[in-house]
Amino acid sequence: MSYPVTRRTFLQSLAAVPLVALPRLQAAWPAWMPRLAFAPPHAGPRGDVLVVVFLRGAADALNMVVPHGEAAYYRHRPTLAVPRPDDRRVAAGLRAVDLDGFFGWHPALRPLLPAWDAGHLAVIHACGGPDESRSHFQAMELMERGLADVRGPASGWIARHLASLDTGNSSPLRAVGLGEMIPHSLRGAVPVTALRSIADFHLGGDLTAAQRMQLTLATLYEGEGEVQALGRETLHILNALADLDPAAYAPQDGAAYPETNYGFGLRQIAGLIKADVGLEAAALDLGGWDTHFAQGSSEGLMASLLAELAQGLAAFHADLANSMDNVILVVMTEFGRRAYENASLGTDHGHAGVMFVLGGNVEGGRVHAEWPGLEPEQLFAPGDLAVTIDYRDVLAEICLRRLNNPSIDEIFPNHTPTLRGLVRDSS
């Protein structure tokens, strides 16, 4: 007797399937499930290692990269505004760090100045997607899928990039998601490793137990078949990570990563890049940015988050000083915050946000912006910074010029990007 496959029964059965097996299930997809259709992959050389840091919760772009030259910013935020760089009424360490006479860093981002001064760090301001829902869930999903609305491929934009580019790389660590779950941007037709910690693959550092498990797996998964193939993929990952000891890893030039999950994740990505295990894309999160209450200005909740973000990026830049020409890191968030502070001394969901791009071939030391202004008539909808640069323009240019992938129409369907001179060609 056969039973119909419903969404509920299909998803329940899918929960028991190893992640690396998901691409093989697509031939049996029920009719109501979205299909993934790819043209034959473009063959080309590997480009930069792509690293994406997603700030979950909608980071306040206006206090990250402060428009201190805009008088309306200070009218809208009498309590939360970051003081101007020349405001002598407050200590120098609490003022915005001037970047170009109009924009400035939040003072907690001061550790990023070496990367900025080296021309390795660019800011893209007033950027975002067309979604106006102001829903964290919907905005994050659409941004990670690289879409304007819910119609379109269910896969993530990084997954489509990897699926549409044949680099000849068969490494089981071609794509890595740091954390408990694989980010949506990496979900798709290419196997992805969810890596909470390299130490997990060493059985807590017990090398004898790890070697015994590897030998057992090699014996158990001899022969042909789906289960055997999946087992061998697991074994390949174990072998690839066998020589990586995170406890013994010494960052270059004494770079100090924050002692947090985010800092530990960046540190492990740097180790994988240096170990040359075939990594092409990695993604990790830094959460806590939904600052409706007691956000703070130069000090407080958001300042602490920015300090963690900056310390990690600065350490990553210093640690990979000899490899930055082949690395591109993107910081993004689902949307920004309202231009006006609220009655709880926080900020509500807004529209435009900010992106950072870090790498040796970035047109850095610049704030790339088509600034819309913060006067009431210039604000979008109920009082938001307007989006003037589509985030897909930024990512598409990176894919094309740094990742050697011309298949932009597959990565970002129904979007024709505007190239903005953010990065240099890889050739």
N, C-alpha and C positions, 0 to 999 in steps of 0.2 A: 504494500500500500504506500502510495507517495503522498507527500504533504506539500502544500504550496509554501514557497519561501516568502516570508513577510519581512518588513524592515526589522521588526523585533527579533524574529528567529535568526535572521541573517547576521545582525549585529551581535547577538549573543554568541553565535558560533564563531564569528570573526574575532571575538575577544580572546579566544584560545589559540589563535594562529600566530606563530612567530612573525615579527615585523618584516623580516627579510623575505617571508613567503608571500606577502600581500601582492606584489606585482604579478605573481603566477596565477592568482585567483581571478584576474580580470576577464579571462575567457569565459568564466562561469558567472559573471556579474548578472544579477536579476535585471529585468528590463527597466525597472524604475530607478536603477542606480546610474549616476552620471558616468559616461565613458571618457576615457583618456585617449585621444587620437594624436599621434605624432607622425610627422613626415620622417623619412629616413634621416637619421642623425647626421648633422654636419661633422665631417672629420677635420680636426684641427689640433694644433698643439695646445697643451695646457697653458692657461694664463695664470694670473695671480691666484693665491689662496684667498678665497672669500670668507670673511668672518662677519656675521651679523649679530649685533647686540640689540635686543628689543627691550625698550623701556615700557613695561606693562603698567597701565593705569593712567596714561595720558600725561606726560611730563609738561610742565609749564614752560613753554618756549620763551615767553617774554621775560622770565626771571633767569633763564639759562643763558641766553644771549640777549643782553639788555639793550633796548633802543634808547640809550641815555640821551641821545640828541633829539628825542621826540617829547615835547612838553606834555602832550596828552597822556603819555605813559604815567607820569607822576600825578596827574589829576585823577586818573582812573584808580590808582593804587596808593592812596595816602599813607597806608600802613605797610604794605608789602613791597613797594617799589625798592629796588636796590639803588643806593645813593650814587649820584654821578661821580665819575673819577676825580673831579676837582672839588667835590663838596668837603670843605675843610671843617665842617661841623661834626664830622664823624671820623673815626680812626681810619687810616689808610687801608688797613686790612679788611674793612667792612665796605669799602667802595667797589663799584664795578671796575674791572681791569680794562682799560681802553684798548680797543683793537684797531679802529680806523677813524676815530673822531665822532662816529655816530653810534656804533655798536660796541658793546663791551662784554667780557665774561662776567658771570657771577663770580665773586671772589673765591668761592670754593673750587672753581675750575682753574685756578692759577697753576696747578701742576701740569696743565696742558700747554703752557707757554713754550717749553722747549720744542715740542712737535710743531706748534704754530710758527715759531720763529724759523724752524728748519724748512718751512714750506710743505710740511707733510700732513697738515690738518686743514681741512676746509669746512666751513659752515654753510648750510643751505637753509635760509630762513623763509618764513611764510610759505612753507611747503605742506603738502598733504594730499589727500584723496578727495574725490568728488562726493563721497558718502556724507550725508548731513544728518545721520541718525543720532549722533552723539552717544551711541551705545558702544561701550567697550567691546562687548562680544562681537557685534557685527563689524565694527571698524577694524578690529584686529584680524578677524577672519578674512575680510576683503583685502586688507593690505598684505597679509601673508599669502593669499591666493593671487595677488597682483591684478585684481579686478575692480571695475567701477561699481558693479552691483552683483547680486547673488547668482545671476545667470552666468554660466561659464564653467570651465574645468574645475573639478573639486580638488585637484592637486595644487601644491604650492609653487610659487614662482621659482624658487631655487631648484626644486625637483624638476620642473620643466626645463630649466637651463641645463641641468645635468643630463636629462634624457635626450635633449636635442643636440648635444655635443659629444661626439665620440673622440675622446682623447687617447684611446688605447690603454686607459688606466683600469686595471681589474682589481685594484686594492679594495679589501673589505672596509677600509677606512677612507674611502673616497669622500663620503659625506658623514658628518658626525653631528648629533644633537646632544648638547650638554644638559643633563638634567634627567628627571624621572621619565619624561615623555618627549617624544620627538615633536618639535615645533611644526605647525601646519605648513610653514614655508618649505619644509623638507619632505613633506609627504607626497608620494607619487610613485612613478614607475621604477625608480632607481633605489636599490637597497640602501638603507640608512642605519647606522649604528647609534643606538641611544646609549650614551656613555655618561653614567653618573660620576664615575671615577675610574681612572686607569687602575687604581688599587683594587677595584672590584675584580678585575681580571687576574689578579695575583692571589686571590683568596686571602685577602687581608695581609699579604706579605709573606705567607708561608710558601716558599718556593718549592719545597718538596711536595706539598699537597697539590700545588699548581701543576708540577710536572707529572704527577701521578694522574691527575684529571685529564691532562692533554693526551697521555698515553692511552687512557681508557677510552676517550672520545675517538682517537684514531682507530682503535680496534672496533669500537661499536659501530662506527659509521663507514666501514669498508663496504664496497659493493655499490650497486646502482639503486636508484629510487629517489623519490622526493624527500623522504625523511633523511636518508643518507646525505643527500646534497645539502640540506639545511644544516646538518650536523657538521659537515666539512666546512661550511661557511663560518660557523661558530669557531671551529678549530683554527681557521685562517686568521680570524680576529685575535684569538689568543696568542697565536704565534707572532703576529705583527706587533703585539703589545708586550711580548715577553721581555724585551730588553729595556723597556721604559719603566723606570722606577721613580714615581713622583716624589717619594720621600727624599731621594738623593739628588733631585733636579736642582741645579744651581742657576738661577737667572743671571743673565749677563750684566756686568757692571753693577751688581748689587741691587738690581731692580726689585722693588718691594711691592708685591701684589697685596691687596687687602685680604685679611683673613676671613673671607666670607665665601659663600658658594659662588658668587659672581667672580671674585678674584681667583678662587681656586680653578674655576672653569677657564678663564683666560690663561692662567698659568699652564694648564694642561694642553690647551690649544697651541700655545707657544712651543711646548715640548714636542707635540706631534709634528709641527712644522719643521722644527730643527731635526727631528728624527727621520724626516723624508720618507714617511710611510704611505705616501700617495694621497694625502689629504687635499681635497679641492674646495670643500665648503664646510663650514661649521656655524652653528647657531646656538646662542644662549640668551638667557633673559636676566633682567634686573627689574624687580617689581617694587611696588610701594608708592607709585607716583600719583595716586588719586587723592590729591591734597585739598579736599573740601574744607577741612578744619585746621586751624592753627598751622598754616603752611610755613610761616616765618619769612623773613626777608634775607638779610645777609647771614643770619644765624637761624637755627631752628631745624624743623623736620626736613624741609627740602634741601637745605644747605648740607645736611648730613648725607642725604642721598647723592647729591652732586659731588661731595668729597669722595665718596666710595667710587662713583663712576670715573672721576678724574684720576684717582690713584691707580685704578686698574688700567685705564687707557695709557697713562704715562708709563707705567711699568711695562706694559706690552710693547710700547714704542721703544723703550730703552733696551728691553730684553732681546728684541728682534732687530736691533740697529743694523746688523749685517745682512738682514733679509728683507728689509722694508720695500725694496724695489719690486719684490714679488709677492707682496701682501696688500690686500685692500680690506679695510674694516669699515663697516657702516653702522652707525647708531641711528635708530629710528623709534618712533612712538606712534600710537594709533591716531591721536589728534592732540591739539594743544588745549589751553585753558582760556576761559573768558578774559577779556581785557580788564574788566572791572573786578576788584576784590569783592567778596561777599561779606555778609554780616557776621560770619563765623571766622573772619580773618583767614579765609582760604580762597580758592578759585574754583569755579564750576566748569563743567565740560564746555569746551570751545570748538574751534575748527582748525585753523592752520597751526602747524607745529614747527619743528626744526629737525634737521638731520646733520650729523657729523660724518665726514669721510676722511679716513686716516690711511695713508700709504705713501710709499716713496715716489709714486708717479701721479700724485694729486696736485691740482693747481691750488695749493694751499696758501696759508697766511692771508686768506680772503674770506669775507662774508659774501656769498653769492646770493643775491636777493633782488626781487622786483618789489620793493617795499610798498605796500598798499596804504600805509598810514593808519593812525589810531584815532583820528578825529571821529566824532559820532557818525558823520555821513560817510566815512570810509570803512566803518566796521561792517562785518557780515552778520546778517540775521539779528539775533538779540544782543549782539555786542561782542563779536569775535573777530580776531585777526583773520583777514581774508586769505584764502589760498591763491597764490599767484604762480607757484611752481608745482606741478604734479610730481609726487614722489616717484612715479614710474619713469619719469624723464631721467631722474638721477640713477635709478637702478638699471635702466636700459642702457644708458651710456657706459656704465661700469661693465655690463655684460658684453657690450659690443667692443669697447676699446681696451678693457683690461682682462676680460675672460675669454677673448677670442671667439665669441659666439655671435654670429650674425642673425640668428633665428629669433629676432625680437618679436615678430608677429606670433610666434608660438609661446614665448615666455609671457608676453603681455598682450593677449588677444584683444582686438578692437581698440587698440590704443596706438596712435602714431606719435612717437616721442619727439620732443624738441631737444636736440643736443646742445648743451649749455657750456661746453668747455671746462668741465669739472675735473677731468682726468686726461692724461696723455695717452696716445696710442701705444700698444704694447710692442709694435714693430719698430 
